[in-house]
Amino acid sequence: MATESKERVPVAITLGDPNGIGPEVILKCLDDPLVQSRTEPIVVGSPEVLRIHAKKLGRRLPPLVENLEGKTPKRAIRIADTSQEAQTVVEIGKLTPRGGNMAMFAVDEGLRLVQEGTASALVTGPISKLAIVRAGYNFPGHTEYLAKKLKAKEHVMMMVAKSLRISLATGHIPLKQVSERVTVNGLIAKLKRVKASLVQDFGIIHPRIAILGLNPHAGEDGVLGKEETEVIIEAIKGAGRRSIVALGPFPADGFFGSRQYCGYDGIMAMYHDQGLIPFKTLSFGSGVNFTAGLPIVRTSPDHGTAFGIAGQDQADAGSMIQAVLLAASVVKQRGQQS
């Protein structure tokens, strides 16, 4: 859906696990002036979950409007009710299969709203990977679930905080599987997707992408591992032949310690924690999980369900706010190119 720059962007926001901090950070997010001025939020989930959390937090809940057509009264919350499809008992702070089931029903409904054009982007509230597995969903997270639903083979998890953009060559897999999953063709495909996203979604015409090494000290010319010389460097050469400016491989510790990351439009880490640890250290509370390569715009806050503080009014909504604002920004950026 193309959106003019001055229009508010309709964004579907799923509640996430009803027992975690998702409802709390969403309620706080909806009070943010930039979210109100730039977006038209549609909360996807059970109205009763919002009421329970608002009461627990001592917050006055604005009127809930279930009619998604036309203008929304001031201070009201538009909500797509999924409670009929997912009856559950809210147990704030507890991990339950019913909570995981309800969270995923909301994801399906949010995706439907985007596909039918009611919303222009999807922002997913935090879920518990264990809860959704216990509910019968055989996926390690939102990213993989949405990629399969949308038949998007070449998708990339990208963590975004202002000009810092860290993508992952491998995602939610055990560390012992990383080396075998890092291949020349696989890295080239990921780099193509990252470059396309930096151009299409962020408006960077000639992006520079830094590639991190897999082994300590980027392998020390093969002394500490051969993945750099046999795989990563070959992938960088192959990317260059495809007009992708990819440089490296860089030792990850020195790359972040010396602030080399400031000189690049994108960074590709080889595995989850290699990218997420420095990212969250540098941007915790304002980072966003963005999925590059999907036919829809999808973002998520960079934190989990935090069952331990759920219902205690301790959750920081900064990451959720930035996830909503980034979703709207990417929609507008894509709209300028259509």
N, C-alpha and C positions, 0 to 999 in steps of 0.2 A: 504494500500500500504506500504510494507516494504521499509525502506529507510536506506541506509548505513550511518554511522556516518559522513563521509566526504562530502556527497552530500548535495546540497542545497535542502531544502524541498519546494515543490510547495504549496503555501498557497493562497486560494481564500479569498479576502478581499472585503466585500460589502461596498458600499459608505455610507450607512445609509441614513437618511433624507437629500435630496438635498439642503434643506434650512438651515440646521444646521452646526455644526462644523466638521461633519464627513469628507467631502472632504478635508478640511484644514488639519486635523490631519493625514489623509492618505498621502497627498502630503508631509508633513514634515517627516512622518514615512519612506517613501520610500528613503529619503536622509540619513537615519541612517546607519552607516557602518556595524553594526552587522546584521541588517535586510538584507542588501545587500549581506553579506558574508554567512549567514546561510539559507536564504530563497530565493525562486523564486516567488515573489508576482504576483498574478493575480487580478487586480482590477475589481470588478464586478459592473457595473453600466453604466450610460450614459457618453460617452466621452465629450459631450457638457457640462455636469455638471462640470467636471474637468476643462474644458477650462474657464468656467465662473468664477469659484472660483479662479483659478490661476490668471486670469486677475484682479479680485477684490483685490487679495492679493499682486499684483505686482510681482508675481513669474513667472519665465520663465518655461513653461511647456515642459518637455522632449517629444520626439516623442512617439506617442501612437501606439502600435502594436496590431492589432486585431487577428492576426494569433497566436493561442495558441500552435502550434506545433513547434518544433525545438528551436534553440537558439535565445535569444532576443539580439538585438544590445545593446551595452553598453549605459547606462543611459536612455534607452527607457523603457516605461511602458507597460506591457502586460495588455490588457483590454478585458473583456468579455462584449460586448455591449448589454445592455438591453433596449435601448431607443426605439426600434421598438415596444416592448411590453408595454411600459409605457410612452406615450407622456405626458409631463408636462411642466409647465412654472416655472422656478426657481425664487423664491421670497425670497432671502436670509434674514433670520431672522424672517420669518413668518411661522406659523403653518398652513398647508393646507392639505386637504384630498388627493390632487394629489401628494403631497410630500410623504405622508404615503404610498400611493399606489405604487409609484416608489421604495421606500425603500424595500417594501416586494417583488416586482418583482425581485429585486436584490438578496434577500435572497433565493428565489426559484431557481434562476439560479446558485447561489453559491453552494447550496446543490446539484444541478444536477452535477456540475463539480466535486464535491467530490465523489458522488456516482458512476460516470463513470470512476473515476481514474485519471482525468486530474489534480486535486488538491488532496493533502493529508489531508488538514485541512481547516476549515472554520472559518474566523474571521469576526464577524458582526459589522459594524459601527453603531453608536448610532441612535436609532429611537425614535420618539415621540409616546408614547402609545396612546395619545389622537388622534393624526393624523391617526394612523392605524385603530383605532376604527371608526373614521369618514369615513375612506376609505372602511369600511365594514368588517374588520378583527376582529372577536370577540375573541381576545386574549389579555392578559395583557402585553405580551412582547415576545421577541425572544425565551426565554427558553421554554415556554409552546407551542409556535407554532411549533418549531422544534421537541419537544418531541412527539407531536401528529403526525406530518408528518412522523417521524421515528418509531412510535409505541413503544416508550420507556416509559414504565409505571413507572419504578423505577429510576427516574432521580433526581439529587440533584444540586441545585445552590451552587457553591463553589467559594468564593472570595479568590484570591491568590496574595500574595506579598512576594516573597522570601520564607522564612520558615513559614510564617503566612498563614494558610489556614482555613477559616471560612466557614462552610456549614450551610444551613438553614433547619430546620425541617419543616417549612412552608414557602411559598414563597410570591407571590404578591396577598395577600388576606387582607381584612379589619381586623383591630386589634381585633374587637369584635368576630371574627370567630376563632381566634388562639386557644383558650382553647379547643374547641370541636374538632379541627383538630389534636391536639397533643394526640396520642393514643399509647398504648404499642406496638401493632403490627406495627403501622406506624413508630415509632421511631426505632424499631429493623430493619425494612426494610431499612430505611435511613442509619443507622449505617453500615449495611452490604454493601450498595453501596459505602459509604464513605471509608470504609476499602479497598474494592476492588480497588477503584480509587487510593488511596494512595500507594497501592502495584503496580498496573499495570501502572499507569500514572506518578508516582513520584519516583518509585523505593525504597520505604520505606518498608522493609521486615516485620517488626513487629511494626506497628504504634500504638501510644497511642493517644486516642481521649478523649478530655475533653467535658463534657456535661454541658451546662449552665442551671440554674433553670429558670422557667417561671415567678415566683412571686418575689417581693422584698425579699432580703435576702434568696433566694431559699426556700421561704415558712415558714422559722422558725419552722420546724417540724410540719407543719400543721396549725400554728397560722395565717399565712398570705395567706393561700391557700393550697389546698390538692393535686394539680397536681404533685408536687414533690414526695410525699409519695405514692400516688396511681398510678401514671403513669410513671414518669421519672425513679424512682429507680427500679421499676419493669422491665422497658425496659433495664436498665443497667444490671440487673441480667440476663435477657434473652439473652442479647448480650454476656455476659460472657460465657454462656452455649454454645455459637456458636464460641467461641475462638476469640471474639472481645474484645480488651482491651479498655473499656470505663469507665471513672471515673467521679464522680460528684454526684449530681448536685452542681455546684458552683454558688454563687451569682455573677452575671455578673459584677457589678461595682467593687467589690474587686478583681475579677479575672483579669481584665484588669489594674486596678489601681496599683496592686502589681506586675505586669508583670509575673503572673503565666503562661500566654499563651506561654512564651518562652520554657516551659518544655513539650510541646505537639506537636505532628505532625499534628493534626487536632483538630478543635473545632466545636461543633455543637451548634448553637444558636437556640432558639425556634421560633423566628419570625424575620422578615426582619430588622427592625431598631435596634433590639438588637445586631445583628451581623454587620450590615453595618455602624452604627455610629462609633463604635471603629475601625472598619477596615479602614474606610476612614480617620479617625483622625490620624491613625498610618501610612497610606501608600498613601494618596491622591496624585495622579499624577503618581503613579507607580503600582497601583493595577489592577488586571485582574479578570473578571467574567468568570469562567470556568464551563461548564456543565458536571458534572460527570454522568455516566450512559447512555450516548448516544453511538450508534455504530460508530459514527464519532467523530473526535476531533473538538470541537468548543470552541472558546474563544471570548471575547469582552472586550473593555475598560470599566473601572468602572465608566464612566460618561455618561451624557445624551447629548442631542442635543445642549444645551446652545445657543438657538436662540438669546439671548441678546448680545452675542459677536461674532456671526457668521459673517464672512467676514471682520473682523477687525484685523486679524493677532495676536490675543491675546490667541488663544487656545494652550494649552500645549499638545504636542504629546506623552509625556512619557508613558501614560497608553496604547495608541495604539501600541507603539513600544513594550512594554512588552507583550501585548496580542499576537502579531505576533510571538515574540520569544518563548513565552510559548507554543503556538500551535506547533511550530517546535520541541521544546524539547519533548513534549508529543508524537508526532509522532515517533520520534527516540526511545524514551523509550519503546513504544509499539512494535516497530520493533525489538528491541533487544530480546523481549520475544516471538516473533512469529517464 
